[in-house]
Amino acid sequence: MDTTIAITLVTGPRCHLCEQAKAILYPLIEARQIQLKERSIEEDQALTDLYALRIPVLLLPDGREKGWPFTAAQISRMLDQLS
């Protein structure tokens, strides 16, 4: 694959669920050579309006999103659909 797939994790300050989400995502992105971008609701009012009560939320490049809670298997299946 010549282009790197990038997924975005919407996080927030002092968010222990966000840390759990990253622990699930890191092995997946490393194994698949996917780029993970983090965006904090603290830095963007539009993100705050959309996701403040739902973080962490994973955003995929095809427009799908998966809110917490999620498993590695769920995210793996979603990533399979991107290729």
Biopython code that builds the backbone (N, CA, C, O; Angstrom):
import numpy as np
from Bio.PDB.StructureBuilder import StructureBuilder

atoms = [
    (1, "MET", "N", (0.854, -1.182, 0.000)),
    (1, "MET", "CA", (0.000, 0.000, 0.000)),
    (1, "MET", "C", (0.896, 1.240, 0.000)),
    (1, "MET", "O", (1.756, 1.386, 0.868)),
    (2, "ASP", "N", (0.692, 2.135, -0.976)),
    (2, "ASP", "CA", (1.571, 3.311, -1.079)),
    (2, "ASP", "C", (1.086, 4.468, -0.217)),
    (2, "ASP", "O", (1.905, 5.278, 0.218)),
    (3, "THR", "N", (-0.192, 4.575, 0.042)),
    (3, "THR", "CA", (-0.670, 5.684, 0.861)),
    (3, "THR", "C", (-0.968, 5.189, 2.264)),
    (3, "THR", "O", (-1.528, 4.112, 2.466)),
    (4, "THR", "N", (-0.581, 5.994, 3.205)),
    (4, "THR", "CA", (-0.810, 5.642, 4.603)),
    (4, "THR", "C", (-2.220, 6.043, 4.990)),
    (4, "THR", "O", (-2.651, 7.168, 4.735)),
    (5, "ILE", "N", (-2.920, 5.133, 5.595)),
    (5, "ILE", "CA", (-4.249, 5.428, 6.113)),
    (5, "ILE", "C", (-4.072, 6.161, 7.440)),
    (5, "ILE", "O", (-3.235, 5.787, 8.262)),
    (6, "ALA", "N", (-4.865, 7.201, 7.634)),
    (6, "ALA", "CA", (-4.828, 7.953, 8.888)),
    (6, "ALA", "C", (-6.200, 7.891, 9.538)),
    (6, "ALA", "O", (-7.219, 8.131, 8.890)),
    (7, "ILE", "N", (-6.215, 7.567, 10.821)),
    (7, "ILE", "CA", (-7.441, 7.595, 11.601)),
    (7, "ILE", "C", (-7.257, 8.637, 12.705)),
    (7, "ILE", "O", (-6.135, 8.951, 13.101)),
    (8, "THR", "N", (-8.360, 9.154, 13.183)),
    (8, "THR", "CA", (-8.307, 10.219, 14.191)),
    (8, "THR", "C", (-9.024, 9.776, 15.449)),
    (8, "THR", "O", (-10.138, 9.255, 15.399)),
    (9, "LEU", "N", (-8.372, 9.990, 16.572)),
    (9, "LEU", "CA", (-8.992, 9.726, 17.863)),
    (9, "LEU", "C", (-9.303, 11.064, 18.518)),
    (9, "LEU", "O", (-8.404, 11.857, 18.799)),
    (10, "VAL", "N", (-10.583, 11.302, 18.756)),
    (10, "VAL", "CA", (-11.006, 12.521, 19.436)),
    (10, "VAL", "C", (-10.937, 12.237, 20.929)),
    (10, "VAL", "O", (-11.564, 11.306, 21.434)),
    (11, "THR", "N", (-10.160, 13.061, 21.623)),
    (11, "THR", "CA", (-9.892, 12.856, 23.043)),
    (11, "THR", "C", (-10.233, 14.121, 23.828)),
    (11, "THR", "O", (-10.709, 15.117, 23.283)),
    (12, "GLY", "N", (-9.974, 14.035, 25.108)),
    (12, "GLY", "CA", (-10.185, 15.194, 25.962)),
    (12, "GLY", "C", (-9.179, 15.200, 27.093)),
    (12, "GLY", "O", (-8.451, 14.228, 27.293)),
    (13, "PRO", "N", (-9.137, 16.288, 27.827)),
    (13, "PRO", "CA", (-8.192, 16.398, 28.936)),
    (13, "PRO", "C", (-8.561, 15.460, 30.082)),
    (13, "PRO", "O", (-9.736, 15.269, 30.398)),
    (14, "ARG", "N", (-7.535, 14.882, 30.694)),
    (14, "ARG", "CA", (-7.733, 14.011, 31.854)),
    (14, "ARG", "C", (-8.787, 12.941, 31.601)),
    (14, "ARG", "O", (-9.654, 12.697, 32.440)),
    (15, "CYS", "N", (-8.703, 12.309, 30.442)),
    (15, "CYS", "CA", (-9.707, 11.332, 30.021)),
    (15, "CYS", "C", (-9.129, 9.924, 30.147)),
    (15, "CYS", "O", (-8.368, 9.482, 29.286)),
    (16, "HIS", "N", (-9.493, 9.219, 31.223)),
    (16, "HIS", "CA", (-8.954, 7.873, 31.415)),
    (16, "HIS", "C", (-9.483, 6.896, 30.369)),
    (16, "HIS", "O", (-8.796, 5.934, 30.025)),
    (17, "LEU", "N", (-10.690, 7.127, 29.859)),
    (17, "LEU", "CA", (-11.212, 6.264, 28.797)),
    (17, "LEU", "C", (-10.414, 6.448, 27.507)),
    (17, "LEU", "O", (-10.243, 5.503, 26.737)),
    (18, "CYS", "N", (-9.932, 7.659, 27.279)),
    (18, "CYS", "CA", (-9.099, 7.928, 26.099)),
    (18, "CYS", "C", (-7.793, 7.137, 26.176)),
    (18, "CYS", "O", (-7.304, 6.623, 25.170)),
    (19, "GLU", "N", (-7.241, 7.049, 27.377)),
    (19, "GLU", "CA", (-6.014, 6.265, 27.559)),
    (19, "GLU", "C", (-6.281, 4.781, 27.289)),
    (19, "GLU", "O", (-5.447, 4.097, 26.696)),
    (20, "GLN", "N", (-7.435, 4.289, 27.722)),
    (20, "GLN", "CA", (-7.794, 2.901, 27.448)),
    (20, "GLN", "C", (-7.968, 2.674, 25.944)),
    (20, "GLN", "O", (-7.554, 1.645, 25.410)),
    (21, "ALA", "N", (-8.579, 3.636, 25.277)),
    (21, "ALA", "CA", (-8.778, 3.531, 23.830)),
    (21, "ALA", "C", (-7.435, 3.486, 23.112)),
    (21, "ALA", "O", (-7.247, 2.683, 22.198)),
    (22, "LYS", "N", (-6.500, 4.343, 23.518)),
    (22, "LYS", "CA", (-5.174, 4.348, 22.882)),
    (22, "LYS", "C", (-4.453, 3.028, 23.111)),
    (22, "LYS", "O", (-3.744, 2.550, 22.226)),
    (23, "ALA", "N", (-4.625, 2.438, 24.279)),
    (23, "ALA", "CA", (-3.987, 1.146, 24.561)),
    (23, "ALA", "C", (-4.512, 0.065, 23.617)),
    (23, "ALA", "O", (-3.772, -0.843, 23.240)),
    (24, "ILE", "N", (-5.773, 0.159, 23.241)),
    (24, "ILE", "CA", (-6.351, -0.778, 22.274)),
    (24, "ILE", "C", (-5.854, -0.468, 20.862)),
    (24, "ILE", "O", (-5.553, -1.382, 20.094)),
    (25, "LEU", "N", (-5.768, 0.811, 20.522)),
    (25, "LEU", "CA", (-5.445, 1.213, 19.155)),
    (25, "LEU", "C", (-3.972, 1.056, 18.796)),
    (25, "LEU", "O", (-3.658, 0.684, 17.665)),
    (26, "TYR", "N", (-3.064, 1.327, 19.725)),
    (26, "TYR", "CA", (-1.637, 1.317, 19.390)),
    (26, "TYR", "C", (-1.159, 0.016, 18.745)),
    (26, "TYR", "O", (-0.462, 0.084, 17.732)),
    (27, "PRO", "N", (-1.493, -1.164, 19.274)),
    (27, "PRO", "CA", (-1.036, -2.392, 18.604)),
    (27, "PRO", "C", (-1.619, -2.543, 17.196)),
    (27, "PRO", "O", (-0.943, -3.043, 16.297)),
    (28, "LEU", "N", (-2.856, -2.118, 17.003)),
    (28, "LEU", "CA", (-3.487, -2.218, 15.685)),
    (28, "LEU", "C", (-2.816, -1.311, 14.666)),
    (28, "LEU", "O", (-2.524, -1.729, 13.546)),
    (29, "ILE", "N", (-2.572, -0.059, 15.066)),
    (29, "ILE", "CA", (-1.986, 0.868, 14.097)),
    (29, "ILE", "C", (-0.544, 0.507, 13.786)),
    (29, "ILE", "O", (-0.073, 0.711, 12.667)),
    (30, "GLU", "N", (0.155, -0.032, 14.778)),
    (30, "GLU", "CA", (1.531, -0.451, 14.542)),
    (30, "GLU", "C", (1.571, -1.638, 13.579)),
    (30, "GLU", "O", (2.369, -1.652, 12.642)),
    (31, "ALA", "N", (0.724, -2.617, 13.804)),
    (31, "ALA", "CA", (0.706, -3.817, 12.962)),
    (31, "ALA", "C", (0.278, -3.502, 11.531)),
    (31, "ALA", "O", (0.746, -4.137, 10.586)),
    (32, "ARG", "N", (-0.602, -2.532, 11.373)),
    (32, "ARG", "CA", (-1.138, -2.199, 10.054)),
    (32, "ARG", "C", (-0.462, -0.988, 9.414)),
    (32, "ARG", "O", (-0.799, -0.608, 8.292)),
    (33, "GLN", "N", (0.479, -0.390, 10.116)),
    (33, "GLN", "CA", (1.166, 0.807, 9.639)),
    (33, "GLN", "C", (0.173, 1.917, 9.283)),
    (33, "GLN", "O", (0.216, 2.510, 8.205)),
    (34, "ILE", "N", (-0.709, 2.165, 10.229)),
    (34, "ILE", "CA", (-1.713, 3.221, 10.103)),
    (34, "ILE", "C", (-1.280, 4.384, 10.967)),
    (34, "ILE", "O", (-0.709, 4.193, 12.041)),
    (35, "GLN", "N", (-1.550, 5.582, 10.500)),
    (35, "GLN", "CA", (-1.216, 6.776, 11.273)),
    (35, "GLN", "C", (-2.389, 7.122, 12.187)),
    (35, "GLN", "O", (-3.539, 7.150, 11.749)),
    (36, "LEU", "N", (-2.093, 7.383, 13.447)),
    (36, "LEU", "CA", (-3.115, 7.806, 14.405)),
    (36, "LEU", "C", (-2.911, 9.282, 14.719)),
    (36, "LEU", "O", (-1.848, 9.697, 15.180)),
    (37, "LYS", "N", (-3.948, 10.058, 14.459)),
    (37, "LYS", "CA", (-3.930, 11.476, 14.818)),
    (37, "LYS", "C", (-4.837, 11.646, 16.017)),
    (37, "LYS", "O", (-5.924, 11.071, 16.080)),
    (38, "GLU", "N", (-4.379, 12.438, 16.964)),
    (38, "GLU", "CA", (-5.210, 12.752, 18.126)),
    (38, "GLU", "C", (-5.679, 14.184, 18.023)),
    (38, "GLU", "O", (-4.898, 15.085, 17.716)),
    (39, "ARG", "N", (-6.971, 14.392, 18.284)),
    (39, "ARG", "CA", (-7.516, 15.745, 18.319)),
    (39, "ARG", "C", (-8.270, 15.901, 19.630)),
    (39, "ARG", "O", (-9.155, 15.106, 19.947)),
    (40, "SER", "N", (-7.920, 16.907, 20.370)),
    (40, "SER", "CA", (-8.559, 17.135, 21.661)),
    (40, "SER", "C", (-9.743, 18.083, 21.513)),
    (40, "SER", "O", (-9.671, 19.083, 20.799)),
    (41, "ILE", "N", (-10.829, 17.753, 22.198)),
    (41, "ILE", "CA", (-11.986, 18.645, 22.182)),
    (41, "ILE", "C", (-11.637, 19.991, 22.820)),
    (41, "ILE", "O", (-12.307, 20.998, 22.590)),
    (42, "GLU", "N", (-10.582, 19.984, 23.619)),
    (42, "GLU", "CA", (-10.143, 21.204, 24.298)),
    (42, "GLU", "C", (-9.637, 22.256, 23.297)),
    (42, "GLU", "O", (-9.661, 23.453, 23.584)),
    (43, "GLU", "N", (-9.187, 21.805, 22.140)),
    (43, "GLU", "CA", (-8.572, 22.708, 21.160)),
    (43, "GLU", "C", (-9.523, 23.140, 20.054)),
    (43, "GLU", "O", (-9.140, 23.940, 19.202)),
    (44, "ASP", "N", (-10.749, 22.635, 20.044)),
    (44, "ASP", "CA", (-11.625, 22.877, 18.897)),
    (44, "ASP", "C", (-13.077, 22.898, 19.371)),
    (44, "ASP", "O", (-13.605, 21.882, 19.825)),
    (45, "GLN", "N", (-13.708, 24.044, 19.265)),
    (45, "GLN", "CA", (-15.086, 24.182, 19.744)),
    (45, "GLN", "C", (-16.042, 23.288, 18.973)),
    (45, "GLN", "O", (-16.989, 22.756, 19.554)),
    (46, "ALA", "N", (-15.815, 23.110, 17.676)),
    (46, "ALA", "CA", (-16.693, 22.241, 16.877)),
    (46, "ALA", "C", (-16.609, 20.803, 17.379)),
    (46, "ALA", "O", (-17.627, 20.116, 17.469)),
    (47, "LEU", "N", (-15.406, 20.348, 17.704)),
    (47, "LEU", "CA", (-15.250, 19.002, 18.259)),
    (47, "LEU", "C", (-15.931, 18.897, 19.619)),
    (47, "LEU", "O", (-16.556, 17.883, 19.931)),
    (48, "THR", "N", (-15.808, 19.937, 20.415)),
    (48, "THR", "CA", (-16.467, 19.956, 21.718)),
    (48, "THR", "C", (-17.972, 19.814, 21.544)),
    (48, "THR", "O", (-18.616, 19.022, 22.232)),
    (49, "ASP", "N", (-18.526, 20.590, 20.613)),
    (49, "ASP", "CA", (-19.973, 20.552, 20.380)),
    (49, "ASP", "C", (-20.430, 19.165, 19.945)),
    (49, "ASP", "O", (-21.492, 18.698, 20.359)),
    (50, "LEU", "N", (-19.631, 18.509, 19.113)),
    (50, "LEU", "CA", (-20.021, 17.201, 18.580)),
    (50, "LEU", "C", (-19.764, 16.040, 19.535)),
    (50, "LEU", "O", (-20.576, 15.120, 19.632)),
    (51, "TYR", "N", (-18.627, 16.084, 20.246)),
    (51, "TYR", "CA", (-18.159, 14.879, 20.923)),
    (51, "TYR", "C", (-17.932, 14.993, 22.430)),
    (51, "TYR", "O", (-17.520, 14.014, 23.052)),
    (52, "ALA", "N", (-18.183, 16.134, 23.029)),
    (52, "ALA", "CA", (-17.817, 16.342, 24.437)),
    (52, "ALA", "C", (-18.323, 15.252, 25.366)),
    (52, "ALA", "O", (-17.609, 14.841, 26.282)),
    (53, "LEU", "N", (-19.518, 14.787, 25.150)),
    (53, "LEU", "CA", (-20.098, 13.780, 26.050)),
    (53, "LEU", "C", (-19.810, 12.358, 25.584)),
    (53, "LEU", "O", (-20.205, 11.399, 26.247)),
    (54, "ARG", "N", (-19.125, 12.211, 24.446)),
    (54, "ARG", "CA", (-18.959, 10.882, 23.861)),
    (54, "ARG", "C", (-17.512, 10.416, 23.759)),
    (54, "ARG", "O", (-17.273, 9.281, 23.345)),
    (55, "ILE", "N", (-16.535, 11.249, 24.121)),
    (55, "ILE", "CA", (-15.137, 10.865, 23.933)),
    (55, "ILE", "C", (-14.798, 9.641, 24.763)),
    (55, "ILE", "O", (-15.374, 9.428, 25.830)),
    (56, "PRO", "N", (-13.870, 8.843, 24.277)),
    (56, "PRO", "CA", (-13.149, 8.947, 23.015)),
    (56, "PRO", "C", (-14.000, 8.451, 21.839)),
    (56, "PRO", "O", (-14.841, 7.562, 21.978)),
    (57, "VAL", "N", (-13.745, 9.066, 20.677)),
    (57, "VAL", "CA", (-14.422, 8.673, 19.448)),
    (57, "VAL", "C", (-13.363, 8.508, 18.372)),
    (57, "VAL", "O", (-12.495, 9.363, 18.198)),
    (58, "LEU", "N", (-13.448, 7.397, 17.655)),
    (58, "LEU", "CA", (-12.521, 7.127, 16.563)),
    (58, "LEU", "C", (-13.190, 7.528, 15.253)),
    (58, "LEU", "O", (-14.313, 7.110, 14.971)),
    (59, "LEU", "N", (-12.498, 8.341, 14.452)),
    (59, "LEU", "CA", (-13.001, 8.793, 13.162)),
    (59, "LEU", "C", (-12.182, 8.128, 12.064)),
    (59, "LEU", "O", (-10.952, 8.191, 12.068)),
    (60, "LEU", "N", (-12.869, 7.495, 11.132)),
    (60, "LEU", "CA", (-12.202, 6.828, 10.021)),
    (60, "LEU", "C", (-12.255, 7.710, 8.781)),
    (60, "LEU", "O", (-13.147, 8.549, 8.655)),
    (61, "PRO", "N", (-11.306, 7.529, 7.864)),
    (61, "PRO", "CA", (-11.250, 8.404, 6.694)),
    (61, "PRO", "C", (-12.458, 8.287, 5.766)),
    (61, "PRO", "O", (-12.691, 9.177, 4.948)),
    (62, "ASP", "N", (-13.229, 7.204, 5.879)),
    (62, "ASP", "CA", (-14.421, 7.053, 5.036)),
    (62, "ASP", "C", (-15.659, 7.686, 5.661)),
    (62, "ASP", "O", (-16.763, 7.540, 5.135)),
    (63, "GLY", "N", (-15.482, 8.395, 6.789)),
    (63, "GLY", "CA", (-16.596, 9.100, 7.415)),
    (63, "GLY", "C", (-17.258, 8.351, 8.560)),
    (63, "GLY", "O", (-18.057, 8.929, 9.295)),
    (64, "ARG", "N", (-16.937, 7.074, 8.721)),
    (64, "ARG", "CA", (-17.524, 6.336, 9.835)),
    (64, "ARG", "C", (-16.851, 6.743, 11.134)),
    (64, "ARG", "O", (-15.704, 7.189, 11.149)),
    (65, "GLU", "N", (-17.586, 6.582, 12.216)),
    (65, "GLU", "CA", (-17.022, 6.846, 13.532)),
    (65, "GLU", "C", (-17.463, 5.753, 14.486)),
    (65, "GLU", "O", (-18.514, 5.135, 14.316)),
    (66, "LYS", "N", (-16.636, 5.531, 15.490)),
    (66, "LYS", "CA", (-16.941, 4.524, 16.507)),
    (66, "LYS", "C", (-16.660, 5.144, 17.858)),
    (66, "LYS", "O", (-15.524, 5.500, 18.171)),
    (67, "GLY", "N", (-17.703, 5.268, 18.649)),
    (67, "GLY", "CA", (-17.556, 5.813, 19.985)),
    (67, "GLY", "C", (-17.207, 4.729, 20.987)),
    (67, "GLY", "O", (-17.386, 3.538, 20.729)),
    (68, "TRP", "N", (-16.715, 5.155, 22.111)),
    (68, "TRP", "CA", (-16.365, 4.254, 23.209)),
    (68, "TRP", "C", (-17.642, 3.711, 23.817)),
    (68, "TRP", "O", (-18.611, 4.462, 23.931)),
    (69, "PRO", "N", (-17.701, 2.464, 24.210)),
    (69, "PRO", "CA", (-16.594, 1.519, 24.253)),
    (69, "PRO", "C", (-16.437, 0.771, 22.934)),
    (69, "PRO", "O", (-17.407, 0.531, 22.216)),
    (70, "PHE", "N", (-15.185, 0.408, 22.634)),
    (70, "PHE", "CA", (-14.927, -0.437, 21.476)),
    (70, "PHE", "C", (-13.824, -1.418, 21.795)),
    (70, "PHE", "O", (-13.029, -1.219, 22.714)),
    (71, "THR", "N", (-13.794, -2.487, 21.010)),
    (71, "THR", "CA", (-12.782, -3.521, 21.204)),
    (71, "THR", "C", (-11.806, -3.500, 20.040)),
    (71, "THR", "O", (-12.072, -2.906, 18.995)),
    (72, "ALA", "N", (-10.680, -4.154, 20.241)),
    (72, "ALA", "CA", (-9.695, -4.269, 19.168)),
    (72, "ALA", "C", (-10.308, -4.999, 17.972)),
    (72, "ALA", "O", (-10.042, -4.634, 16.827)),
    (73, "ALA", "N", (-11.120, -6.019, 18.225)),
    (73, "ALA", "CA", (-11.744, -6.780, 17.134)),
    (73, "ALA", "C", (-12.693, -5.892, 16.322)),
    (73, "ALA", "O", (-12.717, -5.973, 15.094)),
    (74, "GLN", "N", (-13.465, -5.055, 16.995)),
    (74, "GLN", "CA", (-14.374, -4.153, 16.275)),
    (74, "GLN", "C", (-13.596, -3.190, 15.379)),
    (74, "GLN", "O", (-13.948, -2.988, 14.217)),
    (75, "ILE", "N", (-12.546, -2.606, 15.925)),
    (75, "ILE", "CA", (-11.760, -1.648, 15.151)),
    (75, "ILE", "C", (-11.034, -2.360, 14.014)),
    (75, "ILE", "O", (-10.929, -1.817, 12.914)),
    (76, "SER", "N", (-10.542, -3.545, 14.261)),
    (76, "SER", "CA", (-9.863, -4.315, 13.227)),
    (76, "SER", "C", (-10.804, -4.571, 12.046)),
    (76, "SER", "O", (-10.406, -4.431, 10.890)),
    (77, "ARG", "N", (-12.038, -4.943, 12.338)),
    (77, "ARG", "CA", (-13.017, -5.167, 11.256)),
    (77, "ARG", "C", (-13.285, -3.881, 10.488)),
    (77, "ARG", "O", (-13.400, -3.904, 9.263)),
    (78, "MET", "N", (-13.386, -2.767, 11.192)),
    (78, "MET", "CA", (-13.615, -1.487, 10.516)),
    (78, "MET", "C", (-12.426, -1.125, 9.619)),
    (78, "MET", "O", (-12.601, -0.623, 8.509)),
    (79, "LEU", "N", (-11.222, -1.388, 10.118)),
    (79, "LEU", "CA", (-10.024, -1.097, 9.332)),
    (79, "LEU", "C", (-9.933, -2.004, 8.105)),
    (79, "LEU", "O", (-9.479, -1.573, 7.045)),
    (80, "ASP", "N", (-10.364, -3.256, 8.247)),
    (80, "ASP", "CA", (-10.377, -4.169, 7.100)),
    (80, "ASP", "C", (-11.211, -3.619, 5.958)),
    (80, "ASP", "O", (-10.884, -3.831, 4.790)),
    (81, "GLN", "N", (-12.280, -2.919, 6.284)),
    (81, "GLN", "CA", (-13.171, -2.373, 5.273)),
    (81, "GLN", "C", (-12.565, -1.174, 4.544)),
    (81, "GLN", "O", (-13.069, -0.772, 3.496)),
    (82, "LEU", "N", (-11.504, -0.606, 5.079)),
    (82, "LEU", "CA", (-10.847, 0.536, 4.433)),
    (82, "LEU", "C", (-9.935, 0.102, 3.288)),
    (82, "LEU", "O", (-9.715, 0.857, 2.341)),
    (83, "SER", "N", (-9.407, -1.123, 3.381)),
    (83, "SER", "CA", (-8.422, -1.535, 2.371)),
    (83, "SER", "C", (-9.075, -2.046, 1.115)),
    (83, "SER", "O", (-8.383, -2.431, 0.172)),
]
sb = StructureBuilder()
sb.init_structure("model")
sb.init_model(0)
sb.init_chain("A")
sb.init_seg("    ")
for serial, (resi, resn, name, xyz) in enumerate(atoms, 1):
    if name == "N":
        sb.init_residue(resn, " ", resi, " ")
    sb.init_atom(name, np.array(xyz, "f"), 0.0, 1.0, " ", f" {name:<3s}", serial, name[0])
structure = sb.get_structure()
